[in-house]
Amino acid sequence: MEPVQVYLSRRNLLTLLSKLDKAARGEDTQKTIVKRDMDHPEYPATHNWITVTAVEDEVYYADRLPGPMVEDSP
C-alpha cells in the first residue's frame, strides 16, 4: 500500500474532537471529514480519498495498550 500524507487543519481536528463529544451525548457521528484538496499550493492531498473516524481511547485501546507517542505529544 502506498503511503499518503494527510494534512489536518485545526478546524479539522476540532471537528473530530467534537464528534467524540457528540457520541458521548448519544448523537449521530456518521458524518466524516473528506480531504480531497489536490490543488492546494503547499499542502496538496496525496490520495484520492480518506475517511477519518474519531474513536474514544477506551474503545480503541480496549484490547491492547497504547503504543509510544512522539516526545512532545500528550
C-alpha positions, 0 to 999 in steps of 0.5 A, spaced: 500 500 500 502 506 498 503 511 503 499 518 503 500 524 507 494 527 510 494 534 512 489 536 518 487 543 519 485 545 526 478 546 524 479 539 522 481 536 528 476 540 532 471 537 528 473 530 530 474 532 537 467 534 537 464 528 534 467 524 540 463 529 544 457 528 540 457 520 541 458 521 548 451 525 548 448 519 544 448 523 537 449 521 530 457 521 528 456 518 521 458 524 518 466 524 516 471 529 514 473 528 506 480 531 504 480 531 497 484 538 496 489 536 490 490 543 488 492 546 494 499 550 493 503 547 499 499 542 502 496 538 496 492 531 498 496 525 496 490 520 495 484 520 492 480 519 498 480 518 506 475 517 511 477 519 518 473 516 524 474 519 531 474 513 536 474 514 544 481 511 547 477 506 551 474 503 545 480 503 541 485 501 546 480 496 549 484 490 547 491 492 547 495 498 550 497 504 547 503 504 543 509 510 544 507 517 542 512 522 539 516 526 545 512 532 545 505 529 544 500 528 550 
